[in-house]
Amino acid sequence: MEIEGWLCPWNRELSRGRKNSKCSWIEQPQTIDEVESAFTVQGFDLNYARVIIDPSVKYRDGKIKFDISASKNKGAVQNRKLENGEMKNFGEDLLKNELNVLLTRGVNGLYIYAVDEELQAALKKAIL
């Protein structure tokens, strides 16, 4: 994946043979230069985290909007069957939770890149 000069491979693009196969992905030293999902960092506190906010998170009319149709995480946005047989979509809530997990991993710092241009502008404005 390349974003404005920053290049890192996705974990699944690399060979599955790992030097420390008994360690989780995030605990292996070579993964410092790899990209992975919210599921990999969940439960870990990192010194620094770099988060790519995908197209499902947008900024419109001064508010953050979640667009489940733009999510690449189809497991999070698919309909769920409740015990009473009713089908319900929890996609927006699950995307909010996923973003919260990612944005709270960096203890000493957080680097954010937003795919949505309006969200990029709002984030840049917020740090000035």
Solvent accessible surface area in square Angstrom, and as a share of the most:
residue,aa,sasa,rsa
1,M,69,0.31
2,E,116,0.52
3,I,22,0.11
4,E,152,0.68
5,G,69,0.66
6,W,69,0.24
7,L,126,0.62
8,C,6,0.03
9,P,45,0.28
10,W,89,0.31
11,N,15,0.08
12,R,197,0.72
13,E,108,0.48
14,L,59,0.30
15,S,84,0.54
16,R,161,0.59
17,G,65,0.63
18,R,50,0.18
19,K,167,0.71
20,N,54,0.28
21,S,91,0.59
22,K,203,0.86
23,C,54,0.32
24,S,48,0.31
25,W,41,0.14
26,I,31,0.16
27,E,104,0.47
28,Q,10,0.04
29,P,97,0.61
30,Q,49,0.22
31,T,9,0.05
32,I,129,0.66
33,D,87,0.45
34,E,18,0.08
35,V,15,0.09
36,E,52,0.23
37,S,41,0.27
38,A,7,0.05
39,F,136,0.57
40,T,27,0.16
41,V,18,0.10
42,Q,98,0.44
43,G,71,0.68
44,F,67,0.28
45,D,105,0.55
46,L,41,0.20
47,N,105,0.54
48,Y,121,0.46
49,A,7,0.06
50,R,112,0.41
51,V,6,0.04
52,I,38,0.19
53,I,9,0.05
54,D,43,0.22
55,P,45,0.28
56,S,1,0.01
57,V,8,0.04
58,K,43,0.18
59,Y,63,0.24
60,R,78,0.28
61,D,140,0.72
62,G,52,0.50
63,K,131,0.56
64,I,91,0.46
65,K,87,0.37
66,F,34,0.14
67,D,43,0.22
68,I,57,0.29
69,S,93,0.60
70,A,27,0.21
71,S,1,0.01
72,K,162,0.68
73,N,36,0.18
74,K,118,0.50
75,G,40,0.38
76,A,11,0.08
77,V,15,0.09
78,Q,104,0.46
79,N,84,0.43
80,R,83,0.30
81,K,147,0.62
82,L,57,0.28
83,E,191,0.86
84,N,116,0.60
85,G,36,0.34
86,E,90,0.40
87,M,108,0.48
88,K,92,0.39
89,N,58,0.30
90,F,68,0.28
91,G,0,0.00
92,E,80,0.36
93,D,91,0.47
94,L,60,0.30
95,L,6,0.03
96,K,90,0.38
97,N,83,0.42
98,E,40,0.18
99,L,23,0.11
100,N,85,0.44
101,V,19,0.11
102,L,34,0.17
103,L,58,0.29
104,T,72,0.42
105,R,40,0.15
106,G,22,0.21
107,V,103,0.59
108,N,93,0.48
109,G,22,0.21
110,L,63,0.31
111,Y,134,0.51
112,I,71,0.36
113,Y,63,0.24
114,A,1,0.01
115,V,63,0.36
116,D,17,0.09
117,E,139,0.62
118,E,86,0.39
119,L,5,0.03
120,Q,36,0.16
121,A,60,0.46
122,A,23,0.17
123,L,55,0.27
124,K,126,0.53
125,K,158,0.67
126,A,82,0.63
127,I,144,0.73
128,L,182,0.90
